Amino acid sequence: MMIAAAVLWLSNMDSQASDALHILPGIFATAFGFGLGLTLTAVRGVRAEESGVASALLNASQQIGVALGLGVLSAVVVVTATATLPNALSAVYEGRAAGNERSVARASDALVQGYDRGLLVGALVLAVAAVITALVIDAKPQPQNAEQHLHR
């Protein structure tokens, strides 16, 4: 849930957001949540001889999740920004080249609205994943051998 909260924090910015006060805390909290929560959940309770397999599954799922997530969330960003202002990215470049600050601000706001929506969708997906993980994952240590299991 920490990761979802951090991404939700990032989804509430505007084009004037401060790096130090808004963006960095969200990024650090996201990284801390992934490093601490995700990794520890993936390898907690895994027997030593199976830790390599657990780590490999974690790494593979992260790679696949990032690829799929980036594709889906990028689509959300582009659709939202385009609905607000078609060709918003081009409008930023053209406005800067022409010295038209109003055009740059309007296009920047459209892009930030797209990023906000994409991050909001990401936060919702992460929150659902956290709930599913809490309900499904049994992270109790497994017995080392059958004899220990019989004495429980």
N, C-alpha and C positions, 0 to 999 in steps of 0.2 A: 504493500500500500504506500510505502514511502516513495517508491519510484513514481507511482501514479500521481501522488500529491505534488511531487517536484515537477513533473511534466505539466500538470494542471497549472501550477504556479507560472511556468514558462508560457502557457497559452494565454495569459492575461497581460500581455505587454502591448505597448503602442510603438509607433515609429520613433518616439523620443525616449525610449526606455534606457535607463542607465546600465552600463555593463556591470559596474561594481555592485549596484544595489538591487538589480533585478535579474540579470542574466546569469552572472557567476554563481549566486547562491542556488539557483535552480539547476545549473549544470553540475555543481559539486554534489548536491543532494541526490541527483539522478545517478551519478557515478558511484557515490557511496552506497546507495541502495542496490545497484546492480552488483557491485563488488562484494558487499556484505550479505545481503539477503539472498540473491540468486545463487551465488556460488556455494554459500553455506547450506542452503536448502538442497542443492543438487548432490552434495557429497556427504551430508550428515547421515549417520547411521549406516553408511556403506562399509562393508568389510574391507580390510586393507587389500586383499587380493583382487577386489573388484573396483578399487578406486580409479584405476586407469580407464576402465570401461565407463564409469560414471563421468569422469572428466571429459572423455571423448564425446559422450552423448551431449554433455553440456555445451561443449564447443561447437559441435555440429548443429545443435538446435539454435544456438546464438547466431551462427552464420546464416542459417535458413531464415530465422526470424527477422534478422536485420534486412536481408534481401527482400523478403515479402513485405515487411512493414514499410520499408523505404518506398517500394513501388506503390503500395496502397495509399500511404500518407502523402506522397508526392502528388498523386492523382487528386486527392482531396484539396491540397493546396492550390493546384493549378485550376481546378474547376471553380473553387471559391474566388480566387483572385480574378479569373476571367469573367465570372459572373458580375463581379464588382466593377471591373474596368478591363475590357478586352485589351490584350497585349500590354499588360501593366509593366512588365520588365522592359520592354522596348520603350515604353513611354518614359520610364525613369532615365534611360540613356539619352533619348531624344530631348527630354526636358533639360537635362544637364548640359547637353551640347548647345542648346538654344539659350541657356541661361534663364529658363522659365521655372522659377522656384515653385510656383503654384502647381504646375503640371507635375513636377518632381514630388511634391508633397502628396498630391492626390494619388499618384501611382504608387508611392511608398506605402500609403495607407491601405491601398488595395492589396499589395503584397503581404503586408503585416496581417491583414485580416485573413488572408489565405493561410499564412503560417499559424496564426492563432487557431483557426478551425482544424488544421491538420494536427496540431499538438493536442487540442481538446479530444479529437477522435483517438489519438494515441493514449491519452490519459484514461479514457473510458475503457479501451482494450486492456490496458495494464491493470485497471481496477478489477475488471471481470476475471482476468488471469489470476490475480491475487486471491480472489474469492474461491475460484476453482481449485487453486493450489492448496489453500487452507482446508478445503473440504475433502480433497482427494488424496493428497500426499500424506503417507504415514511415515514419518521420519524417526521412528523409534529404532534404536540400535537392534540389529539382527543378531541372533545367537551365533557364536563362532563355530560351534559344531552341534551335532545332534544331542550329545550328552548334556550340554548346557540347556538346550531347549527342553529336555525332559524334566529338569529340575526347577523349572519356572512355575 
